Amino acid sequence: MSFSPLSDDTLCDNSPPVILSGTPSGGIYYGNGVSSNEFNPAIAGQGMHYIYYDFIDVNGCTATDSVLVFVDICLGQNESSTYAASKSIQIHFRIILCSILDRS
């Protein structure tokens, strides 16, 4: 996973929700502060939080990945503006290919 355009994994507690974007698409996001495809730092609260992404392919093979995000308390306008409002979290992971024979 990587943050774009962030160079780190820190968000302010008063930042607006960020859109989660996973590759390949069609997976499910979950974790503290996650609803549908958004991570809300205000709901997650201060501290470290894992955001998970589960994917199931057409053969029934599953893959999961996660990212650790830090939500910081930001007291002033200058701190908040350090973390731009239009962030996205991009999740990348290797899909493990399998066949029906592999699952028996």
Backbone as a printed PyTorch tensor [residue, N CA C, xyz], in Angstrom:
tensor([[[  0.8390,  -1.1660,   0.0000],
         [  0.0000,   0.0000,   0.0000],
         [  0.8810,   1.2250,   0.0000]],

        [[  0.3630,   2.2740,  -0.5440],
         [  1.0880,   3.5260,  -0.4830],
         [  0.1020,   4.6700,  -0.3820]],

        [[  0.5660,   5.7570,   0.1690],
         [ -0.2480,   6.9530,   0.2340],
         [  0.1540,   7.8750,  -0.8960]],

        [[ -0.8240,   8.5220,  -1.4690],
         [ -0.5340,   9.4760,  -2.5200],
         [ -1.4080,  10.6990,  -2.2860]],

        [[ -0.9130,  11.8660,  -2.1830],
         [  0.4510,  12.3050,  -2.4120],
         [  1.3330,  12.3220,  -1.1670]],

        [[  0.9600,  11.6630,  -0.1020],
         [  1.7400,  11.6760,   1.1320],
         [  3.0570,  10.9460,   0.9780]],

        [[  4.0360,  11.3950,   1.7430],
         [  5.2960,  10.6720,   1.7940],
         [  5.3550,   9.8200,   3.0560]],

        [[  4.3360,   9.9220,   3.8960],
         [  4.2630,   9.1070,   5.1000],
         [  2.8200,   8.6550,   5.3080]],

        [[  2.5510,   8.0690,   6.4260],
         [  1.2340,   7.4820,   6.6720],
         [  0.5020,   8.1700,   7.8190]],

        [[  0.6540,   9.5000,   7.9550],
         [  0.0450,  10.2550,   9.0410],
         [ -1.0890,  11.1290,   8.5290]],

        [[ -2.2030,  11.0980,   9.2580],
         [ -3.3520,  11.9450,   8.9680],
         [ -3.7280,  12.6980,  10.2330]],

        [[ -4.3390,  13.8710,  10.0730],
         [ -4.8460,  14.6180,  11.2220],
         [ -6.1890,  14.0440,  11.6540]],

        [[ -6.4620,  14.1520,  12.9570],
         [ -7.7400,  13.6700,  13.4670],
         [ -8.9120,  14.4920,  12.9490]],

        [[ -8.6520,  15.7200,  12.5220],
         [ -9.7300,  16.5700,  12.0000],
         [ -9.7310,  16.6310,  10.4690]],

        [[ -8.9590,  15.7660,   9.8290],
         [ -8.9670,  15.6940,   8.3640],
         [-10.2690,  15.0730,   7.8860]],

        [[-10.7300,  15.4500,   6.7060],
         [-11.9190,  14.8030,   6.1440],
         [-11.6180,  13.3510,   5.7820]],

        [[-12.6540,  12.5320,   5.6130],
         [-12.4280,  11.1370,   5.2080],
         [-11.6300,  11.0560,   3.9140]],

        [[-10.8050,  10.0160,   3.8000],
         [-10.0440,   9.7890,   2.5760],
         [-10.6240,   8.5780,   1.8480]],

        [[-10.5950,   8.6490,   0.5380],
         [-11.1050,   7.5670,  -0.3040],
         [-10.0550,   6.4670,  -0.3710]],

        [[-10.4800,   5.2230,  -0.1910],
         [ -9.6030,   4.0650,  -0.3080],
         [ -9.7110,   3.5150,  -1.7210]],

        [[ -8.5920,   3.1830,  -2.3100],
         [ -8.5550,   2.6810,  -3.6740],
         [ -7.6430,   1.4620,  -3.7160]],

        [[ -8.1930,   0.3070,  -4.0740],
         [ -7.4220,  -0.9280,  -4.0730],
         [ -7.2210,  -1.5120,  -5.4540]],

        [[ -6.1220,  -2.2240,  -5.6040],
         [ -5.8050,  -2.9070,  -6.8560],
         [ -5.5380,  -4.3680,  -6.5580]],

        [[ -6.2040,  -5.2970,  -7.1610],
         [ -7.2930,  -5.1180,  -8.1240],
         [ -8.5550,  -4.6210,  -7.4190]],

        [[ -9.4250,  -4.0090,  -8.1870],
         [-10.6560,  -3.4660,  -7.6250],
         [-11.6260,  -4.5930,  -7.2940]],

        [[-12.6360,  -4.2490,  -6.5080],
         [-13.6790,  -5.2200,  -6.1800],
         [-13.5250,  -5.8730,  -4.8250]],

        [[-12.5090,  -5.4800,  -4.0620],
         [-12.3010,  -6.0460,  -2.7410],
         [-13.1120,  -5.3310,  -1.6790]],

        [[-12.9110,  -5.7440,  -0.4400],
         [-13.6360,  -5.1860,   0.7010],
         [-12.6270,  -4.5720,   1.6690]],

        [[-12.9250,  -3.3480,   2.1110],
         [-12.1000,  -2.6420,   3.0810],
         [-12.7170,  -2.7810,   4.4570]],

        [[-11.8610,  -2.8760,   5.4810],
         [-12.3770,  -2.8680,   6.8440],
         [-11.2880,  -2.4310,   7.8050]],

        [[-11.7160,  -2.0490,   8.9820],
         [-10.8090,  -1.5760,  10.0200],
         [-11.4670,  -0.4540,  10.7870]],

        [[-10.8280,  -0.0340,  11.8530],
         [-11.3530,   1.0440,  12.6720],
         [-11.3950,   2.3390,  11.8610]],

        [[-12.5560,   2.9700,  11.7770],
         [-12.7110,   4.2060,  11.0210],
         [-13.0060,   3.9980,   9.5520]],

        [[-13.1640,   2.7370,   9.1160],
         [-13.4280,   2.4330,   7.7060],
         [-14.9170,   2.1650,   7.5100]],

        [[-15.4820,   2.8180,   6.5100],
         [-16.8610,   2.5830,   6.1090],
         [-16.8980,   2.5830,   4.5910]],

        [[-17.3620,   1.4760,   4.0240],
         [-17.3870,   1.3010,   2.5750],
         [-15.9640,   1.4810,   2.0500]],

        [[-15.7180,   2.5040,   1.2360],
         [-14.3680,   2.7120,   0.6960],
         [-13.7580,   4.0120,   1.2110]],

        [[-14.0840,   4.3870,   2.4590],
         [-13.5310,   5.5910,   3.0560],
         [-12.9180,   5.2970,   4.4190]],

        [[-11.8290,   6.0060,   4.7310],
         [-11.2420,   5.9750,   6.0660],
         [-11.4570,   7.3420,   6.6880]],

        [[-12.1190,   7.3790,   7.8510],
         [-12.4210,   8.6260,   8.5310],
         [-11.5480,   8.7390,   9.7720]],

        [[-10.5330,   9.6120,   9.7450],
         [ -9.6340,   9.7450,  10.8860],
         [-10.3450,  10.1840,  12.1650]],

        [[-11.3900,  10.9900,  12.0370],
         [-12.1240,  11.4530,  13.2140],
         [-12.8210,  10.2940,  13.9240]],

        [[-13.3520,   9.3510,  13.1630],
         [-14.0080,   8.1810,  13.7640],
         [-12.9650,   7.2150,  14.3090]],

        [[-11.8670,   7.0450,  13.6000],
         [-10.8100,   6.1370,  14.0600],
         [-10.1890,   6.6440,  15.3570]],

        [[ -9.9910,   7.9410,  15.4510],
         [ -9.3910,   8.5250,  16.6430],
         [ -7.8750,   8.4750,  16.6120]],

        [[ -7.2720,   9.1350,  17.6000],
         [ -5.8260,   9.2220,  17.6690],
         [ -5.2040,   7.8480,  17.8560]],

        [[ -4.0640,   7.6440,  17.2040],
         [ -3.3080,   6.4040,  17.3720],
         [ -3.0620,   5.6890,  16.0670]],

        [[ -2.5390,   4.4620,  16.2010],
         [ -2.2240,   3.6290,  15.0410],
         [ -3.4430,   2.7730,  14.6800]],

        [[ -3.7310,   2.6770,  13.3900],
         [ -4.8830,   1.9160,  12.9110],
         [ -4.5000,   1.1390,  11.6610]],

        [[ -4.8920,  -0.1280,  11.6130],
         [ -4.7220,  -0.9230,  10.3930],
         [ -5.9410,  -0.7480,   9.5120]],

        [[ -5.7030,  -0.5880,   8.2130],
         [ -6.7500,  -0.6360,   7.2040],
         [ -6.4810,  -1.8910,   6.3910]],

        [[ -7.4900,  -2.7470,   6.2820],
         [ -7.3520,  -4.0340,   5.5930],
         [ -8.1120,  -4.0160,   4.2740]],

        [[ -7.6220,  -4.8160,   3.3250],
         [ -8.2670,  -4.9930,   2.0260],
         [ -8.2720,  -6.4740,   1.7090]],

        [[ -9.4570,  -7.0510,   1.5430],
         [ -9.6180,  -8.4650,   1.1730],
         [-10.1110,  -8.5540,  -0.2560]],

        [[ -9.5660,  -9.5170,  -0.9890],
         [ -9.9630,  -9.7230,  -2.3760],
         [-10.1350, -11.2140,  -2.6220]],

        [[-11.2000, -11.5840,  -3.3270],
         [-11.4430, -12.9760,  -3.7320],
         [-11.5490, -12.9940,  -5.2540]],

        [[-10.7280, -13.8470,  -5.9030],
         [-10.7740, -13.8970,  -7.3630],
         [-11.8300, -14.9000,  -7.8340]],

        [[-11.9430, -15.0550,  -9.1480],
         [-12.9830, -15.9090,  -9.7320],
         [-12.7990, -17.3800,  -9.3860]],

        [[-11.5960, -17.7900,  -8.9990],
         [-11.3450, -19.1750,  -8.6090],
         [-11.5730, -19.4130,  -7.1180]],

        [[-11.9370, -18.3530,  -6.3950],
         [-12.1450, -18.4850,  -4.9630],
         [-10.8810, -18.2950,  -4.1410]],

        [[ -9.7920, -17.8910,  -4.7840],
         [ -8.5480, -17.6210,  -4.0600],
         [ -8.6650, -16.2740,  -3.3550]],

        [[ -8.1410, -16.2080,  -2.1530],
         [ -8.2410, -14.9730,  -1.3870],
         [ -6.8640, -14.3600,  -1.1600]],

        [[ -6.8620, -13.0510,  -1.0400],
         [ -5.6510, -12.3030,  -0.7080],
         [ -6.0610, -11.1660,   0.2110]],

        [[ -5.2100, -10.8680,   1.1700],
         [ -5.4590,  -9.7770,   2.1130],
         [ -4.1930,  -8.9480,   2.2350]],

        [[ -4.3760,  -7.6370,   2.3360],
         [ -3.2480,  -6.7610,   2.6010],
         [ -3.7120,  -5.6990,   3.5830]],

        [[ -2.7570,  -5.0210,   4.1820],
         [ -3.1040,  -3.9900,   5.1580],
         [ -2.0630,  -2.8830,   5.1390]],

        [[ -2.4500,  -1.7510,   5.6810],
         [ -1.5420,  -0.6280,   5.8660],
         [ -1.7790,  -0.1010,   7.2750]],

        [[ -0.7060,   0.3590,   7.9020],
         [ -0.7900,   0.9390,   9.2340],
         [ -0.7830,   2.4560,   9.0820]],

        [[ -1.8300,   3.0980,   9.6260],
         [ -2.0130,   4.5380,   9.5080],
         [ -1.9500,   5.1550,  10.8990]],

        [[ -1.2770,   6.2800,  11.0170],
         [ -1.2390,   7.0040,  12.2850],
         [ -2.1300,   8.2340,  12.1850]],

        [[ -3.0630,   8.3500,  13.1310],
         [ -3.9130,   9.5300,  13.2250],
         [ -3.3730,  10.3780,  14.3630]],

        [[ -3.0160,  11.6150,  14.0340],
         [ -2.4140,  12.5260,  14.9990],
         [ -3.4190,  13.6150,  15.3700]],

        [[ -3.2950,  14.1410,  16.5830],
         [ -4.1220,  15.2720,  16.9940],
         [ -3.4780,  16.5330,  16.4240]],

        [[ -4.2400,  17.2410,  15.6110],
         [ -3.7590,  18.4760,  15.0050],
         [ -4.5360,  19.6320,  15.6050]],

        [[ -3.8240,  20.5310,  16.2630],
         [ -4.4730,  21.6060,  17.0120],
         [ -4.6830,  22.8720,  16.2140]],

        [[ -3.8220,  23.1440,  15.2580],
         [ -3.8980,  24.4120,  14.5520],
         [ -4.1100,  24.2770,  13.0740]],

        [[ -4.4130,  25.4100,  12.4440],
         [ -4.6360,  25.4610,  10.9900],
         [ -3.3960,  25.0180,  10.2360]],

        [[ -2.2140,  25.4350,  10.6880],
         [ -0.9800,  25.0900,   9.9830],
         [ -0.7320,  23.5900,   9.9940]],

        [[ -1.0070,  22.9410,  11.1330],
         [ -0.8280,  21.4930,  11.1950],
         [ -1.7810,  20.7970,  10.2410]],

        [[ -3.0440,  21.2220,  10.2670],
         [ -4.0580,  20.5990,   9.4090],
         [ -3.7120,  20.7440,   7.9450]],

        [[ -3.2210,  21.9150,   7.5560],
         [ -2.9360,  22.1340,   6.1430],
         [ -1.7210,  21.3320,   5.6840]],

        [[ -0.9040,  20.8510,   6.6340],
         [  0.2340,  20.0030,   6.2720],
         [ -0.2500,  18.7220,   5.6190]],

        [[ -1.3900,  18.2320,   6.0680],
         [ -1.9840,  17.0060,   5.5380],
         [ -3.1340,  17.4210,   4.6230]],

        [[ -2.8810,  17.4650,   3.3350],
         [ -3.8660,  17.9520,   2.3680],
         [ -5.1790,  17.1880,   2.4710]],

        [[ -6.2770,  17.8770,   2.1730],
         [ -7.6080,  17.2950,   2.3190],
         [ -7.9120,  16.2490,   1.2460]],

        [[ -7.2840,  16.3370,   0.0970],
         [ -7.6230,  15.4220,  -1.0060],
         [ -6.5950,  14.3030,  -1.1030]],

        [[ -6.6110,  13.4160,  -0.1390],
         [ -5.6920,  12.2850,  -0.1270],
         [ -6.4310,  11.0240,  -0.5500]],

        [[ -5.6810,  10.0870,  -1.0480],
         [ -6.2390,   8.7660,  -1.2910],
         [ -5.2480,   7.7450,  -0.7840]],

        [[ -5.7550,   6.6170,  -0.3820],
         [ -4.9040,   5.5280,   0.0680],
         [ -4.9750,   4.4590,  -1.0050]],

        [[ -3.8330,   4.1100,  -1.5610],
         [ -3.7820,   3.1190,  -2.6320],
         [ -3.2250,   1.8150,  -2.0830]],

        [[ -3.9500,   0.7450,  -2.2800],
         [ -3.5450,  -0.5660,  -1.7830],
         [ -3.0650,  -1.4100,  -2.9520]],

        [[ -1.8580,  -1.9520,  -2.8430],
         [ -1.3110,  -2.8350,  -3.8770],
         [ -0.8890,  -4.1380,  -3.2100]],

        [[ -1.2520,  -5.2460,  -3.7710],
         [ -0.7530,  -6.5200,  -3.2740],
         [ -0.7250,  -7.5270,  -4.3880]],

        [[  0.0560,  -8.5540,  -4.1810],
         [  0.2130,  -9.6050,  -5.1880],
         [ -0.9380, -10.5910,  -5.0540]],

        [[ -1.6110, -10.8480,  -6.1390],
         [ -2.6930, -11.8210,  -6.1390],
         [ -2.0750, -13.2130,  -6.2980]],

        [[ -2.4740, -14.1010,  -5.4350],
         [ -2.0110, -15.4780,  -5.5110],
         [ -2.9850, -16.2460,  -6.3890]],

        [[ -2.4870, -16.7110,  -7.5010],
         [ -3.3300, -17.4440,  -8.4430],
         [ -3.4640, -18.8950,  -7.9900]],

        [[ -4.6450, -19.4100,  -8.1350],
         [ -4.8430, -20.8210,  -7.8190],
         [ -5.8540, -21.4050,  -8.7910]],

        [[ -5.9210, -22.6810,  -8.8150],
         [ -6.9070, -23.3570,  -9.6410],
         [ -7.8070, -24.1820,  -8.7260]],

        [[ -8.8400, -24.7110,  -9.2760],
         [ -9.7480, -25.5490,  -8.4930],
         [ -8.9920, -26.7420,  -7.9410]],

        [[ -8.0150, -27.2810,  -8.6670],
         [ -7.2170, -28.4110,  -8.1920],
         [ -6.3870, -28.0640,  -6.9500]],

        [[ -5.9230, -26.7960,  -6.8750],
         [ -5.1180, -26.3630,  -5.7330],
         [ -5.9320, -26.3280,  -4.4430]],

        [[ -7.2420, -26.1740,  -4.5630],
         [ -8.0770, -26.0310,  -3.3840],
         [ -8.6250, -27.3370,  -2.8610]],

        [[ -8.3430, -28.4470,  -3.4960],
         [ -8.9220, -29.7220,  -3.0600],
         [ -8.0910, -30.3790,  -1.9790]]])
